[in-house]
Amino acid sequence: MSEKNNFLEFKDQIISNELHTIDTIRFLAMCSVVWGHCNMGLETNTYSETYDIIARSVILQIGKIGTILFFLISGYLMGPKIHQYTIRGFLKTRLSSTVLPWFLSLSVFCLLTLINEPHFAGALGNGDLKQASLMISMIFKNSVFHFAYWFIIVFLISSVLLVSLKKYVLKPWLGMLLAAITLFYCVNLHYAWISTYHTKAFLGYAFFMWLGVQLKANHKRSIAFLENTSWGLLIAAFILSFIFSCAEGIILSKGNCADPYASIRISNIINSLISFACLFKLGKIKMIGKLEPRKNAYRIYLLHSILIYVVTILYYNYLPQAHINPSISRLFLVEILVFALILSSSQLLASKMRMSHIKHYQEKLIYLMAIIYEKLNHQLLIIRNFSLSYKFHSLTNAIRLRKAITRVLIPIVSLLYVGR
């Protein structure tokens, strides 16, 4: 009996260490993602000096590793449960834990974008609800496909695809098929047959989730392989693949690729897989465990885009000269400062979120909407050159818009926190 208990305790310890290792990878992947989103113009600025081109490439590449790590982690954690899921059951499970928080964060992000868009206030002021609706649609689309919110859509598509093919999930041919689709997106970056934005590569990331499932299914073999692989070899492989990733990014930039540092570059895929191997071999880091990445990582993901947007607005409004022909060293310093601010703020807010009650969150959201409505009204009132009747009509439309937003957001917030 004691031998059986010892075996169970040993098994639990292994599982615990494994989860702590995944937590370490999860947190460092989130750091990479946040870093990649904190560049204040670095991705859009171009440089002619060799040093500047290389430095820019290195800074950008650091922020591209985390995306593939997250898909690998998702597949790894999904693996043991994938045969228990149905598509409907999976989506139902993800509704309250993933989709609703995502939609709430996206809604707040879109609202912040709208109140800082003068043409939107002008359209409302002129009573042009059609134009205002088109702008809302455009901002929503841009927020999904040009900011961090694309990840959840691609994650859900990849997950549903694997669940629907769960009978074959351990078959090599499925992996080869998904790898071929991913390879198509990799090559497409150089030839632009379809959109080159990685945010629109809807089927390109399913391969990494499938690979995560395989790693979990062959956990002992994976561990044995890493244990028999020296640190020197892994570090050398990481450095070489990182250089390769930077070089491909530079080549794509010179070729006028719309998304030259896309996370789905073949070089970045290799660099990310080697990074995963290094971190898995490294194991858990106690200091990171204290930050509770298992609970906070998704909240950080949802919060950081909003915080970056606010910081960006402040940066361009109060330092209007700072982004005119900035040096690479200045942008690097700004990115470090913004990254430290965003990551620490997101971590703090994420830690506090679960200690609050439903009513508290609803009050905060209502307060936020009140501020948004007040600013919207202020923008409407300062619009000139239209008659008093138009002014009354525009304010009536603004009130209707406020009521509509309130009726949509309050039930979402209620469902979100009741679902928890």
N, C-alpha and C positions, 0 to 999 in steps of 0.2 A: 504493500500500500504506500509506504514511504517512497519507494522507487518511482511509483506512478506519480505521486505528488511532486517529486523532484523533477521528473520529466516535464510535467505540466508547467511548473514554475520556470524551467529552462526555456520552454517553448514560448511562454508569455514574455520572457525577457528578450528573446530574439525578435518577436513581433514589435515590442516596445522600442527596441533599438532601431528597427527598420523604419518605424513611423517617425521617430526623432530624426533619422537621416533624411527622410522625405521632407520633414519640416524645415531642415536646414537648407535643402535645395529649393524649397518653395520660397523661403524668405530671400535668398540670394537671387533667385529668378525675378522676384518682385522688385528687388533693388535695381536689377538690370533694366527692367521695363520702365520704372520711374525715371531712371537716369536717361533712357532713350527719349522720354517725353519732355525732359526739362531743358532741352536746348533752345536758347533764345535767339533763333535765327541761324544757328550753325548749319542746319540741314539745307537752308535755302541760299545761304551765302556761297559764293564761289571764290576761289583763290588761284593765283597763277604761280606763286613761289612753291618750289618742291617741298620745303619744310612744312609750309602751311597745309598743303594738300595731304601730306602724310599724317600730320597731327590731327587734322579734321577727320580723316578716315579712322584713325585709332579711337578718337573720342566717340564717333558715331557707332563703331562696331561694338563697343562695350555695351551699348543699349540694345543690341539685336539678339543677344544670346538667350535672354530670358523667355522669349515667346515659345520657342521650341521646347525648352525645359518644362514649361507648364503643360504642354500637350503630352509630353512623355509622362509626367507625374499623373495627369488625369487618366491616361490609359493604364498606368501601373496600379492606381487605386481602384479603377473600375473593373480590372481583370477578374478578381475573385467573385464579383457579383453579376457579371455581364449575362450569365445564363439564367439568372433569376428575373431579369428585366423583360418587360414587354415595352414596346414603343410608348404606348399610352401610360403605362406605369412609370416609366422613366421621366417622361415629360411632366406628369403629375407631381412627382417627387421634386423636380427641379423648379416647379412653378413658384413656390413660396420661398425656397432657399436661394434661387439664382435669378429667375426671370423678373420677378417683381422688384427686388432691390435694384437690379440692372435698369429696369424701366423707370424707376423713381429717380435714380441718379442721372439717367439720360434726360429726363424731363426737366430737372433742375438745371442741368447744363444748357439745354436748349433755351430755357427761360432767361438765364443769364446772358446768353448770346443775343436773344431778342431785345432785351432792354438796352443793350449797348449797340443796337443797330438803328441808326437814325432814320433810315428809309422805311423801316417797319412802323415807327411812330408816325412818319409822314403819311404812309398809306392809311393808317387808322384815322389820322386827323382829317384826311380828305374823304373819309367814308368809303374807301376802296377796300372792302373786305376780301374781294377776290385776290387782289395783289398781296394783301396781308397773309391770306391763306397759302398762296404760292411761296411766300418767303418762309413761312413756318415749315412747309414741306421741304424746301431747299435746305434750311438750317438743320432739320431733323436728319435728312439724308447725309449731309456733310458731316454731321456729328457722329453718325454711325460708321461711315466709310473712310473718314479722314482723321479720326481720333481713336482713342483706346477702346471704344464701345464695340468695335467689330468683333473682338475676340469671342464674346459670348455667342454671337450668331454662328460663327464658324465652329465653336466648341459644340453647340447643340446639333448642328448638321453632322459633324464628325461622329458624335456620340450616337445619334439616331441611326446613322449608316452602319456602325459597328453592331448596334443592338439588332438591327434588322437582319444582319448577316452573322449573328452569333453562332450559328451552327458551323460556320466555316472560319471562325475567328482565329483558330489555331492552324489553319491550313496555309502552307507557304504560298500557294497561288494567289490568295487574297492579298498577302503582303506585297507580292510582286506587282499585282494590279494597282494597288494604292501607291506603291513606289513609282510606278510608271506615270501615274497622274501627277505626282509631286515633281517628278523629273520634267514633265511637260511645262509646269509653271516655272521651273528653274531656267529652262532653255528659253522660254517665252520672254524672260527679262532682257535677253540679248536681241530678240527679233520682233517683239511686240506684235504678235499675231492677235492677241486679245489684250485687255487692260493689264498693265504691268504692276498695278498696285497690289501689294500682298494682302491688303484688307479685303480684296475681292476674290482672293484665291479660295473659294468656298470649299473645294474638295482637296486642296493641296496639303492640309494639315492632318487629315485622317490617318495617314501613314504613321505619323509619330505616336498617335494614340494606340494604333495597332501594335507598334513596336513596344510601347509601354506595357501592353497586355502580355506580349511575349516575354518580356523581362521578368514580369511577375510569375508567369507560368514556369519559367526556367530560372527561378531565383537562385537555387543552389549552384547551378552552372555559371550564372553571372557572377556570383560572389567568388567562386573558385577562380574564374578567369581574371577578375580584378586582383585577387590576392597573388596570383602568379605573374601579374604584370608589374614591372618596377615603376616606381615614381618617376625615375629619370626618363623612361620611355614615354609615360603619359604627359609629363611636362613638356618634353620636346615636341610631342605630337600636338599639344595645345598651342604652343608658340608658333609652330609652322602653319597650322590651320588658321590661326589668328592672322598671321601675315598674309596668307592666301585670301582670307576674307576681306582684309583691307584692300588688297590689290584688285580683287574683283569689283569691289565698290568703286574704286577709282576708275577702272576701265568702263564700268556702266555709266558713271558720271560723265566721262568724256564722250560716251556714245549717246548722250542726251536721253538716257532712260528716265522715265517719270518717277521711278522709285528705285534708285540705284543701290540703296542700302536695305532693300527688302529682306525681311527675316527668312524668306524662302529661297535665298541664293544657295546654290549647291555648296559653296565654301562655308557659308554660315551654318548650314545643316551639319557639315562635318565638324566644325568648331563647337557647335552646341552639343553634339553627341559625345565628343571627347570631354567637354566640360561636365556633362552629366556623369561620365565614367569617373572623372577626377573627384567630383563631389560625393559620389556614392562610395568610393574607396575611402575618402576622408572620414565619412560617417558624421555623427551628430556633433554639433557645437553647442555646449551648454549655455553659453551666453545668448545665442539665438533662440534656444528653447524657452528662455525666460520671457521673450517677446511674444510668445504664443502665436506663431505664424499660422498654425492650423485654424485658429479662430479669426485671426485678424487680416490675413493676406487678401481675402476677397473684399473686405471692407476697404482696405488700403487701395485696392484696384478701383473701386467705385468712387472713392473720395479724391484720389490724386488728380484726376482730370479736371474736376471742379476747382480745386485749389490752384492748379497750374494756370487755369484760365484767369482766375482772379489776379494772381501774381503777374501774369503777362499784361493784363490791362493796366495795372499799376505801373509796371516797368515802362511801358510805352507812353503812358500819360505823363508820368512824373520825371522820366529820363528820356525825353524825345530825341536828344542828340546821341545817346549811348549806342543806338543801333545803326548809326550812319557810318558805313565803312569801318566796322569794328575789327580789331586785330584778333587773331586766333587765340592769343593768350588771354585777352580780355573776355572773350566769349567762354573760354574754358573756365576762368575764374567765376564768371557769372553762373555758369552751369553747376559748378561745385556748390556755390552758395544756395542756389535755387533748389538743387537736389537735397541738400541737408535740411532746408526749411520744409520742403514738401514731404519728404519721407518722415521726418520727426513729427510734423503736424498730423499727417495721415495716421501714423502709428498711435499717437496720443488720442485722436478722435475715435479711431477704431476700437481702442481699449475701453474708452468711456461709453461707447454706444450701447454695449450690452448691459450696462449697469443702470440704464434709465428705463422708465416705464412708458407704456403706450401713450398715455396722455401727455407726457412731457414732450415726446417727439411730435405729436400732433400740434401742440402749442408752438413749438419751435418752427414747424413747417408753416403754420398759419402766420406766424410773425414774419417769416421770410417772404411769404407771398404778399403780406401787407406792404413790406418795403418795396417789393417789385412793382406792385400796383401803384404805390405812391410815386415812384420814379417814372412809371409809364404815364401817369396823369400829368406829372410835371413836364414831360416831353411833349405831351399833347397840348398843354396850355401855352407853351412858348412858341408853338407853330403860328406864324402870322399869315396875313394875306388871304384869309378866307372869312366868310360872313359869319354873323352870330348864329344863324340857323345851322350852318355847317359845324360850328363849334359845338352846339348843343347835340347835333347828330353824332359827332365823333365821340363826345363824352358818353353818350348813351351806348354806343358800340363798345367803348372801353369797359363800361359797367357790365355789359353782357358778356364780354370776354372774361372779365374777372370771375363772374358767376360760373361760367362754363369750366374754367380752369379749376376753380374750387370744387365743383361737383365731380371732376375727374380725379384730382389728386387726393382728396380726403379719403375716398373709398380705397384707393391704392395703398395709402399709408396704413389704414386700418387693417386691410388684408395682409399687408406685409408683416406687421408686428403680431397680429393674431396668429399668422402662420408660423411664427417662431415659437 
